[in-house]
Amino acid sequence: MAVTLNQVCFRTLHLDKPWTLATYESAGGYAMWKKILHEKTPPSEIVDTLKASGLRGRGGAGFPTGLKWSFINRDVPGDKYAVCNSDEGEPGTCKDRDILTYNPHQLIEGMLIAQYVMNATGYNYIRGEFDLPLERTEAAVAEARAAGYIGKNVLGSGMDFELYNTVGAGAYICGEETALLESLEGKKGQPRFKPPFPANYGLYGRPTTVNNTETFASVPVILEKGAKWFAELGKPNNGGTKIFSVTGHVKQPGNFEVPLGTSFAELLELAGGLKDGRTLKAVIPGGSSAPVVTGETMMGLDMDYDSIAGAGSMLGSGAVIIMDDTTCMVKALARVAYFYYEESCGQCTPCREGTGWLYRVIKRILDGNAGQHELDMLDDVASKIEGRTICALGDSAAWPVRSFIKHFREEFEFMIQHKKSILD
Amino acid sequence: MNDVKEKSALSQPAREEIDKWVAKYPEDKAQSAVIPALHIAQKYNQGSLTDSIIESVADYLGIPKIAAFEVATFYSMYELKPVGRHKMGLCKSISCMLMGADELGDHLQKKLGIKFGETTPDGKVTLKEVECLGACRHAPVVHMHNRYYESLTPEKADELIEGLE
């Protein structure tokens, strides 16, 4: 059966100038926002719908969205915040950029609905390099404000909803939600100890919910078409659709919004398949933090949280990085390790020092200066970062190393012994 | 003397742009505007920040100077040394690497006669290695002047460089 594409976040992408208010409204946009304000829908009803839909956080952690929203007590006096994490930077991931650029109004509508549920002010934190996405999203906010969807006494409801875009300045760590909140407060993006969690102590110390761009943008469609419709697009515990960024060694890299549970083989085909005469060597199925999976195993998996977790990896952000038989796994790992070394915020010693050691040892192997014992040392260093840091960046640095060595140990051993790649 | 000149670098237009960002945050939270304010100050100072400009931003927002320095030194988009008229940031992360970013990087360094992190002697181009730009489906990617140049080949990169003034 052919896969149906673009049913949720990308549903307007085929239209002319989908980023404009006129186009979005012509496709039924803001109808849910108007309905909610008109009918004064009980917030608990919206939360229940999201819970029933099975929507899980699309940024990487996969936490159930309805449950997350229910953590905020909307009746607590004082400010509360709904924050969108548009700090997309997990290597391989380029989906939120397309939502911001091509369908910003749907994100805004999703955020406004969250703000209604939590009685909150909205901030959309966009990474500093995303110039066009920021420009489009700023224009969309201005249009929505002029149309009366944002601001004081929205659509005569007597309620005020403010929503602002804000920017980063180049730091992967700000994709971690508490680092993002620090950054939004105008500080270095260093993650906070948890607890307290943002639901209790978030932006400016106030109750806050942080969700990914794709998560917020899914909400209007779920409310319009119903929890059942969304849940049944996917599989049990893996409801709905997911945008996969398929990159690397495929003929047509791209973003594909498909039902969760679509087979990897089908997704690969959507991306045009491998280049002619090549075979699939390995796949990182959920952004570079996710453990690598061999091509053979991957061909038997489905693209959903449980199937990928069953193979010892994770669906993560949905960045599917394809490596064919021309890939030197030592070189690939060196590149991934360098990223975490460069992006460690420096707060926790195991991560700050450990990411440097991981990179330097892998570099030594690449340069032909390492001994066989260093392979075990590498695994040992990685194991001592894992689980010993405030945030998940430490784990994200460790997991690729451990999984690359586990699945492709012979390539590392070969290079150490022969001082050249197994491919040369 | 330099100080006087640089303080004026936070010009009226720069201040007006910063004010728009300050208005987005609660009244007593002007520090939240430090990230966009430093971007703006950098834009009005030929693409880099100096100590006295960072101090001016802190003063303008009414926050401790150290708070602005912490931000200016933490985030990778701020330049603390002068840069060329065109700053090219080549993404070297995994998806770009798989699509030839290393080879493209070698080509760019050779073509420009500089290494990563350096500026051409005529002050035209600064070449930087950057981490994932979030445009992986169009790898390899260069970030320059508020836009991405995507699916680059050495030939396309040459055209890009030759078109720079």
Interface residues (C-beta under 8 A of the other chain):
Chain A: D79 E88 G89 E90 P91 G92 T93 C94 D96 R97 R127 G128 E129 F130 D131 L132 Y164 T166 V167 G168 A169 G170 A171 Y172 S183 L184 E185 G186 K187 K188 G189 Y204 S245 V246 T247 G248 H249 P253 G254 N255 I284 S288 A319 I321 I322 M323 T327 K331 A332 R335 V336 Y338 F339 E342 E343 C345
Chain B: W21 K24 Y25 P26 K29 A30 Q31 S32 A33 V34 I35 P36 L38 H39 I63 A67 E70 V71 F74 Y75 S76 M77 Y78 G89 K92 S93 I94 S95 M97 L98 M99 V130 E131 C132 L133 G134 A135 C136 R137 H138 A139 H143 N146 R147 Y148
